[in-house]
Amino acid sequence: MSTVSHLSTQLERLPFIEQRDRSLLLVLPGLFIFSAFMLFPVVYLVGLSFTNAAPANLFAGEGAFSVLT
């Protein structure tokens, strides 16, 4: 039994999720991972914009890692 068919049979056995909503269980993990990789750079840049960051002190390592910590 392949992984996809095993997963689909497991999804069919879930009693608390309706049939039309079961496809979301396959899509939501991918959307979560995609949004995490897309939103992290935006949050980092917003945090970086509140500092006095310049290319000189970013590449020198002066406070570059303390932006969001």
Backbone torsions as a table, in degrees:
resi	resn	phi	psi	omega
1	MET	NA	128.7	-179.1
2	SER	-77.0	166.9	-178.1
3	THR	-65.5	-39.1	-178.6
4	VAL	-67.4	-43.9	179.8
5	SER	-69.1	-34.4	176.3
6	HIS	-65.2	-41.5	178.7
7	LEU	-65.8	-40.0	-179.6
8	SER	-67.6	-36.0	176.7
9	THR	-70.1	-34.4	176.6
10	GLN	-67.4	-37.4	178.5
11	LEU	-67.9	-31.9	178.3
12	GLU	-69.4	-23.4	-177.2
13	ARG	-86.7	-6.8	-179.3
14	LEU	-73.0	115.1	-175.3
15	PRO	-80.0	-20.5	-172.4
16	PHE	-93.8	1.8	179.2
17	ILE	-119.0	132.2	-179.7
18	GLU	-70.7	161.6	-176.3
19	GLN	-61.2	-40.3	-176.3
20	ARG	-75.0	-15.8	-179.6
21	ASP	-97.5	-4.7	-176.2
22	ARG	-70.6	-27.2	178.7
23	SER	-67.4	-23.6	177.4
24	LEU	-64.5	-28.6	179.5
25	LEU	-65.9	-24.0	176.6
26	LEU	-86.8	-25.1	-175.1
27	VAL	-91.9	-37.5	-173.5
28	LEU	-60.9	-40.4	177.2
29	PRO	-61.4	-39.4	177.7
30	GLY	-66.0	-39.6	177.4
31	LEU	-65.9	-37.3	178.8
32	PHE	-65.3	-45.2	179.7
33	ILE	-66.4	-41.7	179.1
34	PHE	-61.8	-45.5	-178.7
35	SER	-69.0	-31.8	177.4
36	ALA	-65.3	-42.3	179.5
37	PHE	-73.5	-24.4	-179.8
38	MET	-88.3	-33.3	-176.2
39	LEU	-84.5	-27.6	-179.1
40	PHE	-60.7	-45.5	177.2
41	PRO	-62.9	-34.5	179.1
42	VAL	-66.9	-45.0	178.9
43	VAL	-64.3	-39.1	178.5
44	TYR	-63.7	-43.2	-180.0
45	LEU	-68.0	-35.6	176.3
46	VAL	-66.0	-42.9	176.2
47	GLY	-64.2	-36.6	178.7
48	LEU	-69.1	-30.6	-179.0
49	SER	-71.3	-20.8	178.2
50	PHE	-84.6	0.1	177.8
51	THR	-106.3	177.2	176.6
52	ASN	-97.7	45.8	-176.1
53	ALA	-72.2	137.7	174.5
54	ALA	-136.1	158.8	-179.3
55	PRO	-56.5	-32.1	-177.8
56	ALA	-66.2	-46.4	-178.3
57	ASN	-83.7	-16.3	173.8
58	LEU	-71.5	-44.6	-178.6
59	PHE	-76.8	-23.4	178.1
60	ALA	-80.0	-16.4	178.3
61	GLY	87.0	20.6	179.8
62	GLU	-88.5	92.3	176.1
63	GLY	79.6	11.5	-178.4
64	ALA	-68.9	-31.5	-178.1
65	PHE	-90.8	-4.8	179.6
66	SER	-101.4	19.1	-177.8
67	VAL	-69.1	-49.6	-175.8
68	LEU	-110.6	14.7	-179.9
69	THR	-102.9	NA	NA
